[in-house]
Amino acid sequence: MILLKKEVLLQRDDHMKNFKQIREKVCSTEISEKNDLNYVVKDSKSADFIRKELSGIVKAEIKVNRKNSKYHLNIIPKTNQDEKIVKSFMDDANIEMLKDNFVKTLNRVSKLNESETVKTFTGEEVVVDSSVCAKIMNIHDNLERENQEIFMEMLVHSAETFEQAKNFCETYAENKE
């Protein structure tokens, strides 16, 4: 039994390393020309936070306009390198919001004992039901902090990475029994 657990833990570490490599490849794509970047956030606190953080790390003109109940950020980077930084920063911010929403969904699904559809970073939809939810929460809680972050990114990145994480959770649960 101990051997199985060790084997599963090694598999988990391999999954984490593979996902980290995929994530780094996606984030290191080259940008050939400078563009205006437009983002929408739901509140002024988020808009102010983004403006403040970006102002400290890139040279860019950052405009915030309120339209209805949302805030539109128009970011005009001064260089291609600044554009890469802004895109990476906004991708990371989007992933953080998706992770927060995913955690809320997990809590809701586990309490209501039903299923819910969640949108991934790539725009695909995945279904989380109460049995998958319990397995995900169990794995997450048994990971080290750094691996928890990577695991959550796997869950929210795409339908493919969600399925990989879900399959790992199911395999771990079966081997534990």
Backbone torsions as a table, in degrees:
resi	resn	phi	psi	omega
1	MET	NA	-41.8	179.1
2	ILE	-63.6	-37.8	178.4
3	LEU	-61.4	-41.5	177.9
4	LEU	-61.9	-44.4	-179.8
5	LYS	-61.2	-43.3	-179.7
6	LYS	-63.5	-40.3	178.7
7	GLU	-64.0	-42.8	179.0
8	VAL	-64.5	-40.4	178.8
9	LEU	-63.7	-38.9	177.4
10	LEU	-66.2	-39.4	175.9
11	GLN	-60.7	-44.0	-180.0
12	ARG	-59.2	-45.5	-179.7
13	ASP	-63.0	-38.3	176.8
14	ASP	-63.1	-42.3	178.1
15	HIS	-60.6	-43.1	-178.9
16	MET	-63.4	-44.5	-179.5
17	LYS	-63.9	-43.6	179.7
18	ASN	-61.1	-43.9	-179.0
19	PHE	-65.9	-40.2	179.9
20	LYS	-60.8	-40.8	178.6
21	GLN	-65.6	-42.2	177.7
22	ILE	-60.2	-46.2	-178.0
23	ARG	-60.9	-42.6	-179.4
24	GLU	-66.7	-37.1	178.1
25	LYS	-65.3	-42.4	-179.5
26	VAL	-63.5	-40.1	-175.9
27	CYS	-79.0	-11.9	-175.6
28	SER	-103.3	20.7	179.2
29	THR	-68.0	148.9	-178.3
30	GLU	-84.0	143.6	176.8
31	ILE	-112.4	126.4	-173.7
32	SER	-90.5	-28.7	180.0
33	GLU	-139.4	154.3	-177.0
34	LYS	-81.2	137.4	-179.3
35	ASN	-132.3	159.9	167.2
36	ASP	-74.8	135.5	-179.4
37	LEU	-110.4	131.4	-177.9
38	ASN	-122.1	132.5	-179.7
39	TYR	-136.4	153.4	177.6
40	VAL	-121.6	131.4	175.6
41	VAL	-125.2	160.6	-170.9
42	LYS	-87.0	-18.0	-177.9
43	ASP	-145.3	164.6	-177.3
44	SER	-67.4	-31.6	179.2
45	LYS	-61.3	-45.1	178.5
46	SER	-65.1	-43.6	-179.6
47	ALA	-61.9	-44.6	178.7
48	ASP	-64.7	-41.0	179.1
49	PHE	-61.1	-47.6	-178.8
50	ILE	-63.0	-45.7	179.5
51	ARG	-59.6	-45.6	-178.9
52	LYS	-63.9	-47.2	-178.3
53	GLU	-64.4	-46.2	-179.1
54	LEU	-66.2	-36.8	179.0
55	SER	-59.9	-30.2	-179.4
56	GLY	-81.3	-15.7	-174.9
57	ILE	-120.9	-16.2	179.6
58	VAL	-135.9	159.6	171.5
59	LYS	-96.3	110.7	-177.6
60	ALA	-159.1	152.4	171.9
61	GLU	-89.2	124.3	-176.5
62	ILE	-121.3	115.6	179.5
63	LYS	-111.6	138.2	177.4
64	VAL	-121.5	124.9	177.2
65	ASN	-125.7	140.0	177.0
66	ARG	-95.2	127.8	175.2
67	LYS	-129.5	116.4	-174.4
68	ASN	57.6	-124.3	-177.6
69	SER	-101.8	10.6	-178.1
70	LYS	-118.3	160.5	-179.6
71	TYR	-114.4	127.9	-178.5
72	HIS	-104.6	125.8	177.5
73	LEU	-104.3	127.3	173.8
74	ASN	-113.3	116.1	-175.6
75	ILE	-116.3	124.1	179.5
76	ILE	-116.5	97.1	-179.2
77	PRO	-70.3	150.7	-179.3
78	LYS	-83.3	-26.3	-178.5
79	THR	-135.9	165.6	175.9
80	ASN	-63.4	-36.8	178.5
81	GLN	-63.6	-42.3	177.4
82	ASP	-63.6	-36.1	178.1
83	GLU	-62.9	-42.7	178.0
84	LYS	-61.2	-42.9	-179.3
85	ILE	-64.1	-44.5	180.0
86	VAL	-61.3	-47.0	-179.3
87	LYS	-61.5	-43.7	179.2
88	SER	-63.8	-44.1	178.9
89	PHE	-60.3	-45.1	-178.2
90	MET	-70.2	-35.3	174.3
91	ASP	-61.6	-45.7	179.0
92	ASP	-63.1	-40.8	178.0
93	ALA	-63.3	-41.2	178.6
94	ASN	-63.6	-43.3	178.8
95	ILE	-63.5	-39.7	178.2
96	GLU	-62.2	-41.5	177.4
97	MET	-64.8	-41.4	178.4
98	LEU	-63.2	-39.6	178.3
99	LYS	-64.3	-42.8	178.0
100	ASP	-60.9	-45.4	178.8
101	ASN	-64.7	-37.0	179.8
102	PHE	-64.6	-42.3	177.9
103	VAL	-61.6	-43.8	177.5
104	LYS	-61.0	-40.7	178.4
105	THR	-63.9	-44.2	178.3
106	LEU	-58.5	-44.5	179.1
107	ASN	-63.2	-43.3	-180.0
108	ARG	-64.9	-46.2	-178.9
109	VAL	-63.3	-41.6	-179.1
110	SER	-67.7	-33.9	178.9
111	LYS	-75.8	-40.8	-175.3
112	LEU	-89.3	-11.6	178.9
113	ASN	56.1	47.4	176.6
114	GLU	-139.1	-172.5	179.6
115	SER	-111.5	159.6	-179.9
116	GLU	-147.9	147.5	178.4
117	THR	-92.5	136.0	-178.8
118	VAL	-125.1	138.3	177.6
119	LYS	-90.6	135.3	-179.7
120	THR	-89.8	174.4	178.0
121	PHE	-58.4	-36.2	-179.3
122	THR	-82.2	-0.8	176.9
123	GLY	92.9	-2.5	178.6
124	GLU	-79.2	160.1	178.6
125	GLU	-110.2	139.8	175.6
126	VAL	-128.4	153.4	-178.7
127	VAL	-106.7	130.6	177.4
128	VAL	-114.1	120.4	175.8
129	ASP	-110.9	174.2	-172.2
130	SER	-64.7	-33.9	-179.8
131	SER	-70.3	-42.1	177.1
132	VAL	-65.7	-40.2	-179.4
133	CYS	-57.2	-46.7	-179.0
134	ALA	-62.9	-41.3	-179.9
135	LYS	-66.8	-41.6	178.7
136	ILE	-62.2	-46.3	-178.8
137	MET	-63.5	-38.5	178.9
138	ASN	-63.0	-48.8	179.4
139	ILE	-61.8	-49.2	-177.9
140	HIS	-55.0	-46.7	-176.4
141	ASP	-67.7	-19.8	-179.7
142	ASN	-96.8	3.4	179.0
143	LEU	-94.6	156.6	171.8
144	GLU	-70.5	159.5	-174.8
145	ARG	-52.1	-48.6	-178.4
146	GLU	-62.2	-42.3	179.2
147	ASN	-70.9	-28.1	174.2
148	GLN	-61.2	-42.5	178.6
149	GLU	-62.2	-46.5	-179.6
150	ILE	-64.6	-42.4	179.0
151	PHE	-60.3	-45.2	179.2
152	MET	-64.3	-38.2	177.1
153	GLU	-63.2	-39.0	176.8
154	MET	-60.2	-43.5	-176.7
155	LEU	-64.5	-34.9	-174.7
156	VAL	-102.4	-5.6	-174.2
157	HIS	-71.3	-55.5	-177.2
158	SER	-153.9	168.9	177.3
159	ALA	-62.1	-37.9	-179.2
160	GLU	-64.8	-47.5	-178.8
161	THR	-70.2	-32.0	175.4
162	PHE	-61.8	-46.1	-180.0
163	GLU	-62.4	-40.5	177.6
164	GLN	-60.4	-46.7	179.8
165	ALA	-65.1	-43.3	179.5
166	LYS	-61.4	-45.4	179.0
167	ASN	-62.4	-39.5	177.2
168	PHE	-61.9	-43.7	179.7
169	CYS	-60.8	-43.0	-179.0
170	GLU	-67.9	-40.6	178.3
171	THR	-64.2	-43.6	179.2
172	TYR	-62.4	-42.6	-179.9
173	ALA	-64.5	-39.7	179.1
174	GLU	-66.5	-43.1	-179.0
175	ASN	-69.4	-25.7	179.6
176	LYS	-73.3	-29.9	-178.0
177	GLU	-73.8	NA	NA
